[in-house]
Amino acid sequence: MASLATPTVSSSLLACNATTQTPKQYPSAITPFKSSQSNFHGLKLALPIHSSFTPLISKTSPIVAAKVNKGSVPPAFTLKDQDGKTVSLSKFKGKPLVLYFYPADETPGCTKQACAFRDSYEKFKKAGAQVVGISGDDAESHKAFAKKYRLPFTLLSDEGNKVRKEWGVPSDLFGTLPGRQTYVLDKNGVVQLVYNNQFQPEKHIDETLKLLQSL
């Protein structure tokens, strides 16, 4: 009688941008890995393996709606910047504000996005807007990141992702990867744009500048 081979199921999924830097630490259920053939940062999910298990990714899976929407006034916050100074959202009132949430310092997609904001910084200044980045990295990480890439704008440390949760920034890859979402607030602190694009970081700059020119 012929023997049957037990099927092997791969549980690897690709998510954000691949990095040549030391991988960031993720929750215990997730193991980062590098791929020289991918433009995305890889995450390996430790899923239980069973011969009958088939991973399913539905294109119709519901997306958690953001709590902060166009026309709303977002929750106030007070966080530390890259120099360890306390910064409140109210500090930026009176001028348009571009506030972008990004996954992490020193990952390729986030570095590309930060440098794109840097390269267009004069255009934002001309539009009278301020630029602020937020991630869960600590102030020390932000300081090194800003110094390395000569970022001329403020980076805020949202350790524990409290502000991210309060603003309702959606996550990617079934909630395992912090989302990349940008908000534009007018001079009165009212949201005029919410833009989400995880895999095309440079698009955030184009869309925000387009909106600012119409204010």
Summary of the structure (lengths in Angstrom):
residues: 215
radius of gyration: 19.4
end to end distance: 75.7
largest distance: 79.8
contacts: 609
relative contact order: 0.19
helix: 23%
strand: 21%
